[in-house]
Amino acid sequence: MKADYWIGKGAMRALILTTSFPLNDNSVSGVFVLRLIEHLPPGIEVTVLTPCHNGDFQFPSSMAHKVRCFRYAPRRWQLLAHAPGGIPNALKRNRMLWFLVPILLISMFFSCLRLSLHADIIHAHWAVSGVIAGMIGFITGKPVVTTLRGTDVAGASKSFMSRQALRLCAKLNDRVITVSEWMQAATKEYVHGRSEKLLTIPNGVDQSFLSVGAERRDEGGAGLKFGTIGNLIASKQIDTIIRALGRMRDRDTMRLLVIGGGPEEQSLKAMVMRLGLSQNVTFVGRVAPSQIPEYLAALDALVLGSSSEGRSNAVLEAMAAGVPVIASDIAGVREVIQDGATGLLFAVGDDEELVTHMERLVDDPTLRVRLSEAGRDFIITNRLLWTETGLRYGEIYADLFSH
C-alpha cells in the first residue's frame, strides 16, 4: 500500500493522542511526536490531543495542524505532563500527584472519544495513551495505532501495571509500533498470540544534522569539548559523566557541556562544585530543538550515560552530525553503535571505563575522524531520516484506512 493512497480522495483525518508534546518553540517535551507529524505524507489532516499544562500554551510556530489540550485539574495543579521525564518523573517528584492520574485518564478518554468522531484513524504515543485509544477504537470501530517508547518496555520488567498496559495495547490496537528491534523483542514476551501486530519503525533525524556532518572538521588541540544532551533525570546518569571528567588526566583542559534541564540539575551542579570542576562544566540549560545542530557542531564528542533508552535521539543526531559518540552499553544503543566501529561503548555507571574511552579520543585524532565518518555513514546507509519515518507511518495509516 502506497503512502499517497488517499491523495486526491479527500484528506485522511488522524487524531494523535500523546501525554507529551512541545508547548512552544523551545520545548523538548515529546518533540519527536512533533517531528513525526511534520514529516507525514501530504493528504493527512492531523489533530493533536494532549493534557493541558499549568502554564500558557504557545504551540511551535512550525505546527501546521490543530492542537487541543484537555483539562484534568485546576490550572495550577496540571503538573503531570510535559515536564522532563514525563508523567513517571512527575510522580516520583511529587507523590501527591497520584490522585490526579485517574482524573487525567478519565478526561483523556472522553476528550479522545469526542474528537475521534471526526477522525479516520487514532495514533497514540506511549502505552497508557494506547490503552485509552484502543478502548475508543473498540467503541467507534476506528483503527488504532500505538507507538511505544523505551519507558513503556523498560518498566514492564518491574511493574505489573506496565505489563498489563502492553498486553491491552496489543489486544485493543490494530498496530503496535516500537522504535527499536530490542523493544519489539521485549514486547513480544508480554503479548503472546498477538505479536503479528508488532512493527519496528525507528525515529529519524532531520536533514539539518547531516548538513552539520558534511561541514565538520576535526580541530584537535590540547583539550576536547565533550557534551551530553537530554533531560536531567536520574536514568540519564549525568553524574557518571561528571565523575569521569573529574578523573581524566589533564582534566583542566577538558570541557563538558550539559545540555538540557530537569529535576537533577541542582544536585549535579553541587557535584561539580564538590569535585572542583566549575571551570570545566557548563550547564547550558534547555535548548530549543532547532539549536541542537549548532551545539553539536561545536562538540568534539557526545557522551550518553543512560541506564535505559528506547533508541536515543541524541545519539542518532550526533552520528548524523559527524560527532563521535561514547555511549552506555544498553540494548537501544547497541543497535546503532558497534563498539570501535561506529562509536565506543562502556558499561552503565562505569566511570573508569568511560575515562578510558574519553582519553582514547583525546589521544587519537584519527579515531575521532574514523568514528565521525562511520557514524554519519550509518545514518545515511540505513536511511534514518524523519522523511523516511513519516512515509512508513503513512503507509500504515493508508493500509488501515483502506480496510
Stockholm file with secondary structure:
# STOCKHOLM 1.0

chainA/1-403         MKADYWIGKGAMRALILTTSFPLNDNSVSGVFVLRLIEHLPPGIEVTVLTPCHNGDFQFPSSMAHKVRCFRYAPRRWQLLAHAPGGIPNALKRNRMLWFLVPILLISMFFSCLRLSLHADIIHAHWAVSGVIAGMIGFITGKPVVTTLRGTDVAGASKSFMSRQALRLCAKLNDRVITVSEWMQAATKEYVHGRSEKLLTIPNGVDQSFLSVGAERRDEGGAGLKFGTIGNLIASKQIDTIIRALGRMRDRDTMRLLVIGGGPEEQSLKAMVMRLGLSQNVTFVGRVAPSQIPEYLAALDALVLGSSSEGRSNAVLEAMAAGVPVIASDIAGVREVIQDGATGLLFAVGDDEELVTHMERLVDDPTLRVRLSEAGRDFIITNRLLWTETGLRYGEIYADLFSH
#=GR chainA/1-403 SS CCTTTTTTSCCEEEEEEESCCCSSTTCCTTHHHHHHHHTSCTTEEEEEEEECCSSCCCCCTTCCSEEEEECCSCGGGCCSSSSTTHHHHHHHHCGGGGGGHHHHHHHHHHHHHHHHTTCSEEEEESHHHHHHHHHHHHHHCCCEEEECCHHHHHHHTTCHHHHHHHHHHHHHCSEEEESSHHHHHHHHTTSTTCGGGEEECCCCBCHHHHHHHHHCCCCCCSSCEEEEESCCSGGGCHHHHHHHHHHSTTGGGCEEEEEBCCTTHHHHHHHHHHTTCTTTEEEEECCCGGGHHHHHHTCSEEEECCSCCSSCHHHHHHHHTTCCEEEECCHHHHTTCCBTTTBEEECTTCHHHHHHHHHHHHHCHHHHHHHHHHHHHHHHHTTCBHHHHHHHHHHHHHHHHHC
#=GC SS_cons         CCTTTTTTSCCEEEEEEESCCCSSTTCCTTHHHHHHHHTSCTTEEEEEEEECCSSCCCCCTTCCSEEEEECCSCGGGCCSSSSTTHHHHHHHHCGGGGGGHHHHHHHHHHHHHHHHTTCSEEEEESHHHHHHHHHHHHHHCCCEEEECCHHHHHHHTTCHHHHHHHHHHHHHCSEEEESSHHHHHHHHTTSTTCGGGEEECCCCBCHHHHHHHHHCCCCCCSSCEEEEESCCSGGGCHHHHHHHHHHSTTGGGCEEEEEBCCTTHHHHHHHHHHTTCTTTEEEEECCCGGGHHHHHHTCSEEEECCSCCSSCHHHHHHHHTTCCEEEECCHHHHTTCCBTTTBEEECTTCHHHHHHHHHHHHHCHHHHHHHHHHHHHHHHHTTCBHHHHHHHHHHHHHHHHHC
//
